[in-house]
């Protein structure tokens, strides 16, 4: 694809995740407004969207977020509760991309979310 998602450790801020898109007229970049890293993300087969586990704001529980590059939209797909916390690690999509599977970092069990 022509998009690259990468994370790095920024002094005084912590881990920052960015997206770079290569186009005919050059490249464009944006910071992903989510506390996450690339190990918590997975691309769709057509590379037009990706999903990331992460935290949007301080004090919130981790959730699953979808980024649609065609529509330039970003939204919450699933939010964990304080009783059933999740920490998304190593996500992957089913072959028809209707289910996302991941390891929960808290208990190391395999979980799934229907999309």
N, C-alpha and C positions, 0 to 999 in steps of 0.2 A: 504494500500500500504506500501511500504518499503521506502518511501521518505517523508521528513518533511521539510516544508518551514516555517521559523520563522523570526521575526524582533525584534530588540532591539535598544535602544538608546545608542550610543557609544559616550563617552565624546569627545568633540571637533570635531566630525564628523557629528553627527545627527543620523537619523535612518539608520540602516544597516540591509539588508535582506540577509539571508543565506539559503542554501539548504544542508540537510544531507541525504545521501542515505545509507541505511543499506544493506549489502551484506553478503554472506556466509563467506567471508574472513575478515569481520569487517565492518567498516563504512568509508565513504569518505565524505568530506564536501567542499563547495565552497561558496564564497561570490557572490551574484547576483550583477552584475555591472550595477545597475539601481537605481535611486532614487525612491523608492517605499516602500510599506509595505504590509504585508500579506492580509490586508483588500481590497487591490486593485488587488488581484490575484484569479485565479480559476484553478482547476485541471481538466484535461480530465478524462473521465470515466475509462480509462485503466491505469491512473496514469503515462503514459509515456511522457506526456507533460503538461505544464501549461502556462497560459497567465497572464500577469501583465500589468496594466497601470502604467506608470512612465515616468521619464525624464532621458535621457541618458547623457546629458551634460549640462553645464551651459548655460543659455540663450535659450535653446530649448523649444519647446512646448511639452506638454505631448502627448505620443503616446501609442499604444497597442503593446506589445512585446510577442513573442512566444518563449518558451524554450522547445526544443526537447531533452529529456534525453537519448533516444536511440542513436541518431546521435550526441549528444553533440553539438547541434547548438542553436544559439540565434539570433533572427532577428526581425526587425520591421515589423509589420503587417499593422498598420495604424498610420498616423501622422496627428494631428490636425493642422489647419492653425491658424494664428494669428487673423483672422477675426472670426472664429468659434472655439473657444477654448473649450476643454473638460477636465474634471477632473474625471477620471474613479473611481467609487465607487461601491462596492457591485456587482461585475460582476458575471454572471452565463451563462452557455452554454445551447443552445437548445438541446433537446433529441438526435438529430443526429449530434450534434456538428458542425453545419455549420454556426451558427450565435452566436455571443456573445452579451448579453444584459447587460446594466449597467445603473446606475443612474449617471447623470452628476452633479458633485458637485457644479457647478456654478449656475445652474438653477433648480436642483432637478427633471428634466424630465427624462423619460426613453428613452434610445437610443439603437441602435443596429448597429453592424458591421457584414457584411457577411465575412465569412472566406474562 
